Amino acid sequence: MPCTSVGLMVWGCFWGKERGPLVPIREASVDRHVYFKLLDSQSGPRMQAIADEVGDPLFQQDSAMVHTAHDTIAWLDENGII
């Protein structure tokens, strides 16, 4: 029987001993528009709850191009995330 692989990108978050959901990303690739929509729907609502629980949270990403793009850094700054 042939082996087939299935790829799925997900977004997730954690803080302290808590975990947020793993959110499937259904797009074939993630550009800034996909990433901003994801951040809007997922991180925004959680940041205040996280801040209430642990104080001043640290938002951390890897060095993926979409994470380090000037538009992304500006968006994070405008939305009070960094």
C-alpha positions as CSV (number, residue, x, y, z in Angstrom):
1,M,0.0,0.0,0.0
2,P,1.5,3.4,-1.0
3,C,2.2,5.9,1.8
4,T,0.8,9.3,1.3
5,S,1.7,12.3,3.3
6,V,-0.6,15.1,4.4
7,G,0.7,18.5,5.3
8,L,-1.0,20.9,7.6
9,M,0.2,24.1,9.0
10,V,-1.1,25.2,12.4
11,W,-0.8,28.3,14.6
12,G,-0.6,27.9,18.3
13,C,0.2,29.8,21.5
14,F,1.1,29.0,25.1
15,W,1.8,30.9,28.2
16,G,2.7,29.7,31.7
17,K,1.0,26.3,32.1
18,E,-1.8,27.2,29.7
19,R,-2.2,26.4,26.0
20,G,-4.2,28.1,23.3
21,P,-5.8,26.2,20.5
22,L,-4.0,24.8,17.5
23,V,-5.6,26.7,14.6
24,P,-5.3,25.0,11.2
25,I,-4.1,27.2,8.3
26,R,-5.9,26.1,5.2
27,E,-4.2,28.4,2.7
28,A,-1.4,26.9,0.6
29,S,1.0,29.6,1.9
30,V,1.0,32.3,4.5
31,D,1.5,35.9,3.3
32,R,1.1,39.0,5.4
33,H,-2.7,39.2,4.8
34,V,-3.2,35.6,5.9
35,Y,-1.0,36.2,8.9
36,F,-2.6,39.4,10.0
37,K,-6.1,37.8,9.7
38,L,-4.8,34.9,11.9
39,L,-3.3,37.3,14.5
40,D,-6.5,39.4,14.5
41,S,-8.7,36.4,15.2
42,Q,-6.4,34.5,17.6
43,S,-3.8,36.6,19.4
44,G,-5.7,39.8,20.0
45,P,-8.5,38.2,22.1
46,R,-5.9,36.2,24.1
47,M,-3.3,39.0,24.8
48,Q,-5.4,40.7,27.5
49,A,-6.3,37.4,29.2
50,I,-2.6,36.5,29.2
51,A,-1.6,39.9,30.5
52,D,-4.2,39.6,33.3
53,E,-2.7,36.2,34.2
54,V,1.0,36.6,33.9
55,G,1.6,40.4,33.6
56,D,3.4,41.8,30.6
57,P,3.5,38.9,28.0
58,L,6.4,38.4,25.6
59,F,5.2,37.8,22.0
60,Q,7.7,35.6,20.4
61,Q,8.1,34.3,16.8
62,D,10.7,32.5,14.7
63,S,12.4,34.2,11.8
64,A,10.0,33.1,9.1
65,M,9.9,35.8,6.4
66,V,6.2,36.7,7.2
67,H,7.2,37.2,10.9
68,T,10.1,39.6,10.2
69,A,8.6,41.6,7.3
70,H,8.4,45.3,7.9
71,D,4.6,45.3,7.4
72,T,4.3,42.6,10.1
73,I,6.5,44.5,12.6
74,A,4.4,47.6,11.9
75,W,1.1,45.7,12.3
76,L,2.3,44.2,15.6
77,D,3.3,47.6,16.9
78,E,0.1,49.3,15.8
79,N,-1.9,46.6,17.6
80,G,0.0,46.9,20.8
81,I,1.5,43.4,20.6
82,I,5.2,44.4,20.6
